[in-house]
Amino acid sequence: MPETKSLPLVLGSSSPFRQEILQKLGLPFITSSPNIDESALDNESPQDLVLRLAEQKALAVAKEFPQHLIIGSDQLAVINGTILGKPGDHESAVKQLQQASGQTAHFYTALCLLNSQSGNMQSEVVPFDVVFRDLSNAEIEKYLSAEKPYNCAGSFKSEGLGIALFEKLVGDDPNTLIGLPLIRLIQMLKNEQVFVI
Protein backbone atom coordinates (compact mmCIF):
# COMPACT_ATOMS: atom_id res chain seq x y z
CA MET A 1 0.00 0.00 0.00
CA PRO A 2 1.86 3.09 -1.20
CA GLU A 3 0.00 5.44 1.15
CA THR A 4 1.81 3.93 4.17
CA LYS A 5 5.01 5.56 2.93
CA SER A 6 3.67 8.95 3.93
CA LEU A 7 2.44 7.98 7.39
CA PRO A 8 4.26 10.13 9.95
CA LEU A 9 6.40 8.40 12.56
CA VAL A 10 5.68 8.85 16.28
CA LEU A 11 7.96 7.67 19.07
CA GLY A 12 5.74 6.82 22.02
CA SER A 13 8.33 7.69 24.63
CA SER A 14 9.70 10.65 26.55
CA SER A 15 13.11 8.95 26.89
CA PRO A 16 15.93 11.17 25.59
CA PHE A 17 17.98 8.00 25.05
CA ARG A 18 15.38 6.48 22.71
CA GLN A 19 15.02 9.78 20.84
CA GLU A 20 18.78 9.91 20.32
CA ILE A 21 18.86 6.33 19.01
CA LEU A 22 15.95 6.88 16.63
CA GLN A 23 17.66 9.99 15.22
CA LYS A 24 20.39 7.69 13.84
CA LEU A 25 17.96 6.52 11.15
CA GLY A 26 17.56 10.02 9.71
CA LEU A 27 13.76 9.73 9.55
CA PRO A 28 11.56 12.61 10.71
CA PHE A 29 9.55 11.78 13.82
CA ILE A 30 7.68 13.40 16.67
CA THR A 31 7.37 12.17 20.25
CA SER A 32 4.40 11.60 22.49
CA SER A 33 4.51 10.36 26.08
CA PRO A 34 2.02 7.57 26.71
CA ASN A 35 0.35 7.57 30.10
CA ILE A 36 -0.17 3.92 31.08
CA ASP A 37 -0.06 1.83 34.22
CA GLU A 38 3.27 0.00 34.12
CA SER A 39 2.53 -2.38 37.01
CA ALA A 40 3.22 -6.07 36.43
CA LEU A 41 0.34 -8.53 36.42
CA ASP A 42 0.34 -11.51 38.78
CA ASN A 43 2.84 -14.17 37.65
CA GLU A 44 3.78 -12.13 34.56
CA SER A 45 7.26 -12.90 33.23
CA PRO A 46 9.64 -9.99 32.51
CA GLN A 47 9.41 -10.77 28.78
CA ASP A 48 5.60 -10.78 28.82
CA LEU A 49 5.55 -7.58 30.89
CA VAL A 50 7.79 -5.55 28.57
CA LEU A 51 5.95 -6.80 25.48
CA ARG A 52 2.57 -5.88 26.94
CA LEU A 53 3.82 -2.43 28.00
CA ALA A 54 5.39 -1.67 24.60
CA GLU A 55 2.12 -2.58 22.89
CA GLN A 56 0.04 -0.60 25.40
CA LYS A 57 2.24 2.46 24.91
CA ALA A 58 1.75 2.30 21.14
CA LEU A 59 -2.02 1.81 21.50
CA ALA A 60 -2.27 4.71 23.98
CA VAL A 61 -0.46 7.05 21.57
CA ALA A 62 -2.64 5.82 18.68
CA LYS A 63 -5.69 7.46 20.29
CA GLU A 64 -4.10 10.84 19.58
CA PHE A 65 -2.42 9.87 16.29
CA PRO A 66 -4.88 7.78 14.21
CA GLN A 67 -2.96 7.84 10.90
CA HIS A 68 0.62 7.25 11.98
CA LEU A 69 3.31 4.64 12.49
CA ILE A 70 3.81 4.50 16.24
CA ILE A 71 6.83 3.05 18.02
CA GLY A 72 6.33 1.70 21.52
CA SER A 73 9.19 0.28 23.57
CA ASP A 74 9.85 -0.91 27.09
CA GLN A 75 12.82 -2.47 28.85
CA LEU A 76 13.61 -4.47 31.96
CA ALA A 77 16.83 -5.84 33.37
CA VAL A 78 16.88 -9.05 35.40
CA ILE A 79 19.66 -10.47 37.58
CA ASN A 80 19.14 -13.85 39.25
CA GLY A 81 15.38 -13.54 38.79
CA THR A 82 15.20 -10.05 40.33
CA ILE A 83 13.99 -7.16 38.16
CA LEU A 84 16.26 -4.11 38.26
CA GLY A 85 14.40 -0.85 37.92
CA LYS A 86 15.77 2.66 37.69
CA PRO A 87 17.59 3.28 40.97
CA GLY A 88 16.44 6.88 41.42
CA ASP A 89 19.18 7.74 43.93
CA HIS A 90 22.81 7.04 44.82
CA GLU A 91 22.17 4.54 47.60
CA SER A 92 19.91 2.38 45.42
CA ALA A 93 22.41 2.54 42.54
CA VAL A 94 25.20 1.32 44.83
CA LYS A 95 23.04 -1.65 45.87
CA GLN A 96 22.19 -2.48 42.25
CA LEU A 97 25.82 -2.45 41.13
CA GLN A 98 26.88 -4.50 44.16
CA GLN A 99 24.21 -7.03 43.20
CA ALA A 100 25.40 -6.98 39.56
CA SER A 101 29.09 -7.49 40.41
CA GLY A 102 30.32 -10.71 38.78
CA GLN A 103 26.81 -11.51 37.50
CA THR A 104 25.02 -11.53 34.16
CA ALA A 105 22.17 -9.07 33.69
CA HIS A 106 19.56 -10.13 31.15
CA PHE A 107 17.98 -7.14 29.41
CA TYR A 108 14.63 -7.60 27.69
CA THR A 109 13.71 -4.77 25.35
CA ALA A 110 10.29 -4.93 23.74
CA LEU A 111 9.62 -3.14 20.48
CA CYS A 112 6.23 -2.50 18.93
CA LEU A 113 5.44 -0.78 15.63
CA LEU A 114 1.75 0.01 15.23
CA ASN A 115 0.18 1.30 12.04
CA SER A 116 -2.70 3.19 13.63
CA GLN A 117 -4.39 3.58 10.24
CA SER A 118 -4.53 -0.14 9.34
CA GLY A 119 -4.31 -1.57 12.87
CA ASN A 120 -1.31 -3.71 11.85
CA MET A 121 0.90 -4.34 14.89
CA GLN A 122 4.39 -5.85 14.86
CA SER A 123 6.01 -6.58 18.22
CA GLU A 124 8.94 -8.52 19.57
CA VAL A 125 11.15 -8.86 22.65
CA VAL A 126 14.86 -8.51 21.86
CA PRO A 127 17.27 -9.93 24.48
CA PHE A 128 20.70 -8.58 25.38
CA ASP A 129 23.06 -9.83 28.11
CA VAL A 130 25.60 -7.85 30.08
CA VAL A 131 28.30 -9.72 31.99
CA PHE A 132 29.65 -7.56 34.82
CA ARG A 133 33.21 -7.65 36.08
CA ASP A 134 33.81 -8.21 39.78
CA LEU A 135 33.39 -4.64 41.04
CA SER A 136 34.94 -3.21 44.18
CA ASN A 137 33.00 -0.70 46.27
CA ALA A 138 35.59 1.94 45.30
CA GLU A 139 34.99 1.28 41.57
CA ILE A 140 31.23 1.50 42.08
CA GLU A 141 31.53 4.82 43.94
CA LYS A 142 33.93 6.25 41.37
CA TYR A 143 31.64 5.25 38.50
CA LEU A 144 28.46 6.59 40.10
CA SER A 145 30.02 9.91 41.04
CA ALA A 146 31.29 10.32 37.46
CA GLU A 147 28.10 9.43 35.58
CA LYS A 148 25.16 9.59 38.04
CA PRO A 149 23.03 7.05 36.07
CA TYR A 150 20.10 7.24 38.50
CA ASN A 151 17.43 7.26 35.77
CA CYS A 152 18.86 4.19 33.99
CA ALA A 153 17.73 0.62 34.59
CA GLY A 154 20.64 -1.28 36.12
CA SER A 155 22.45 1.91 37.25
CA PHE A 156 24.72 2.36 34.24
CA LYS A 157 25.03 4.00 30.83
CA SER A 158 26.59 1.52 28.43
CA GLU A 159 27.09 4.28 25.87
CA GLY A 160 29.27 6.15 28.38
CA LEU A 161 31.69 5.20 31.15
CA GLY A 162 29.43 2.27 32.10
CA ILE A 163 31.34 0.19 29.55
CA ALA A 164 34.14 -0.02 32.15
CA LEU A 165 31.86 -2.09 34.42
CA PHE A 166 31.55 -4.97 31.96
CA GLU A 167 33.43 -8.12 31.12
CA LYS A 168 31.45 -8.61 27.92
CA LEU A 169 28.24 -7.76 26.07
CA VAL A 170 26.21 -10.45 24.32
CA GLY A 171 23.57 -9.47 21.79
CA ASP A 172 22.78 -8.64 18.19
CA ASP A 173 22.31 -4.87 18.41
CA PRO A 174 24.03 -2.55 20.94
CA ASN A 175 21.15 -0.07 20.56
CA THR A 176 18.93 -2.66 22.26
CA LEU A 177 20.81 -2.18 25.51
CA ILE A 178 20.18 1.57 25.41
CA GLY A 179 16.48 0.99 24.85
CA LEU A 180 15.55 0.76 21.16
CA PRO A 181 16.47 -2.25 18.96
CA LEU A 182 17.18 -0.47 15.68
CA ILE A 183 17.97 -3.55 13.59
CA ARG A 184 14.52 -5.00 14.34
CA LEU A 185 12.86 -1.59 13.95
CA ILE A 186 14.37 -1.13 10.48
CA GLN A 187 12.84 -4.47 9.42
CA MET A 188 9.46 -3.55 10.92
CA LEU A 189 9.51 -0.20 9.09
CA LYS A 190 10.42 -1.99 5.86
CA ASN A 191 7.35 -4.20 6.36
CA GLU A 192 5.34 -0.96 6.37
CA GLN A 193 7.08 0.23 3.17
CA VAL A 194 9.26 2.72 5.03
CA PHE A 195 12.86 2.40 3.90
CA VAL A 196 15.81 3.83 5.83
CA ILE A 197 18.19 3.42 2.88
Legacy VTK file of the C-alpha trace (Angstrom):
# vtk DataFile Version 3.0
C-alpha trace
ASCII
DATASET POLYDATA
POINTS 197 float
0.000 0.000 0.000
1.858 3.088 -1.204
0.000 5.444 1.150
1.805 3.934 4.174
5.008 5.565 2.932
3.671 8.952 3.931
2.443 7.977 7.393
4.260 10.134 9.946
6.398 8.400 12.562
5.679 8.850 16.279
7.963 7.668 19.070
5.736 6.816 22.022
8.333 7.690 24.633
9.700 10.650 26.552
13.113 8.949 26.886
15.925 11.173 25.586
17.979 7.997 25.045
15.380 6.476 22.706
15.024 9.777 20.839
18.784 9.909 20.318
18.864 6.328 19.014
15.953 6.883 16.632
17.659 9.992 15.216
20.390 7.687 13.840
17.959 6.519 11.148
17.563 10.023 9.711
13.762 9.727 9.548
11.560 12.607 10.714
9.548 11.777 13.824
7.681 13.396 16.671
7.374 12.166 20.245
4.404 11.597 22.487
4.511 10.360 26.078
2.024 7.565 26.709
0.349 7.566 30.096
-0.174 3.924 31.075
-0.064 1.828 34.217
3.272 -0.004 34.120
2.526 -2.377 37.010
3.220 -6.066 36.430
0.341 -8.526 36.415
0.344 -11.505 38.780
2.841 -14.170 37.649
3.779 -12.134 34.556
7.258 -12.904 33.235
9.642 -9.991 32.508
9.412 -10.768 28.779
5.602 -10.776 28.823
5.548 -7.583 30.894
7.786 -5.550 28.571
5.954 -6.801 25.478
2.567 -5.883 26.938
3.818 -2.432 27.997
5.389 -1.667 24.601
2.121 -2.577 22.891
0.037 -0.604 25.403
2.243 2.460 24.910
1.746 2.304 21.140
-2.022 1.806 21.505
-2.266 4.705 23.976
-0.461 7.049 21.573
-2.645 5.822 18.676
-5.690 7.463 20.288
-4.105 10.838 19.583
-2.418 9.871 16.293
-4.877 7.780 14.213
-2.956 7.843 10.902
0.624 7.248 11.979
3.313 4.643 12.488
3.808 4.504 16.244
6.829 3.053 18.019
6.335 1.696 21.520
9.193 0.281 23.570
9.852 -0.909 27.095
12.825 -2.466 28.853
13.608 -4.475 31.958
16.828 -5.845 33.368
16.875 -9.052 35.398
19.664 -10.474 37.578
19.143 -13.847 39.247
15.383 -13.542 38.793
15.201 -10.051 40.329
13.992 -7.160 38.163
16.262 -4.112 38.259
14.400 -0.853 37.916
15.767 2.663 37.685
17.589 3.279 40.967
16.443 6.879 41.424
19.182 7.744 43.927
22.810 7.040 44.822
22.168 4.544 47.598
19.909 2.375 45.420
22.412 2.541 42.540
25.200 1.316 44.832
23.041 -1.651 45.869
22.185 -2.478 42.247
25.818 -2.452 41.135
26.884 -4.503 44.164
24.210 -7.034 43.199
25.397 -6.980 39.563
29.090 -7.487 40.412
30.322 -10.714 38.785
26.814 -11.514 37.502
25.017 -11.525 34.157
22.174 -9.070 33.693
19.561 -10.128 31.155
17.975 -7.138 29.409
14.627 -7.600 27.687
13.710 -4.771 25.345
10.286 -4.926 23.740
9.625 -3.137 20.479
6.229 -2.498 18.928
5.438 -0.783 15.628
1.754 0.006 15.234
0.180 1.299 12.040
-2.695 3.195 13.635
-4.391 3.583 10.244
-4.533 -0.135 9.338
-4.307 -1.572 12.865
-1.313 -3.710 11.850
0.905 -4.337 14.887
4.386 -5.851 14.863
6.005 -6.579 18.224
8.937 -8.523 19.575
11.154 -8.860 22.654
14.860 -8.507 21.859
17.267 -9.926 24.478
20.695 -8.583 25.380
23.055 -9.825 28.106
25.600 -7.847 30.077
28.297 -9.715 31.990
29.652 -7.563 34.825
33.214 -7.649 36.079
33.805 -8.211 39.784
33.388 -4.642 41.042
34.944 -3.207 44.182
33.001 -0.695 46.266
35.593 1.937 45.301
34.992 1.276 41.575
31.235 1.504 42.079
31.525 4.816 43.941
33.928 6.249 41.372
31.644 5.254 38.498
28.455 6.589 40.101
30.021 9.913 41.040
31.285 10.324 37.457
28.104 9.432 35.580
25.159 9.588 38.037
23.029 7.054 36.068
20.098 7.235 38.496
17.428 7.259 35.766
18.865 4.192 33.985
17.731 0.616 34.588
20.640 -1.279 36.119
22.446 1.909 37.245
24.725 2.356 34.241
25.028 3.998 30.826
26.593 1.518 28.432
27.094 4.276 25.872
29.273 6.148 28.380
31.687 5.200 31.151
29.430 2.273 32.099
31.338 0.190 29.553
34.136 -0.019 32.152
31.862 -2.093 34.415
31.546 -4.965 31.959
33.434 -8.117 31.119
31.448 -8.614 27.924
28.244 -7.758 26.068
26.214 -10.452 24.320
23.566 -9.468 21.794
22.783 -8.640 18.187
22.315 -4.870 18.409
24.026 -2.552 20.936
21.146 -0.073 20.561
18.928 -2.665 22.265
20.815 -2.181 25.509
20.180 1.570 25.411
16.478 0.995 24.855
15.551 0.763 21.156
16.466 -2.249 18.960
17.183 -0.465 15.676
17.970 -3.547 13.586
14.519 -4.997 14.335
12.857 -1.586 13.946
14.375 -1.129 10.478
12.837 -4.465 9.415
9.457 -3.548 10.915
9.509 -0.198 9.095
10.416 -1.988 5.861
7.355 -4.203 6.357
5.339 -0.959 6.372
7.080 0.226 3.174
9.262 2.724 5.034
12.860 2.398 3.899
15.810 3.827 5.832
18.187 3.418 2.880
LINES 1 198
197 0 1 2 3 4 5 6 7 8 9 10 11 12 13 14 15 16 17 18 19 20 21 22 23 24 25 26 27 28 29 30 31 32 33 34 35 36 37 38 39 40 41 42 43 44 45 46 47 48 49 50 51 52 53 54 55 56 57 58 59 60 61 62 63 64 65 66 67 68 69 70 71 72 73 74 75 76 77 78 79 80 81 82 83 84 85 86 87 88 89 90 91 92 93 94 95 96 97 98 99 100 101 102 103 104 105 106 107 108 109 110 111 112 113 114 115 116 117 118 119 120 121 122 123 124 125 126 127 128 129 130 131 132 133 134 135 136 137 138 139 140 141 142 143 144 145 146 147 148 149 150 151 152 153 154 155 156 157 158 159 160 161 162 163 164 165 166 167 168 169 170 171 172 173 174 175 176 177 178 179 180 181 182 183 184 185 186 187 188 189 190 191 192 193 194 195 196
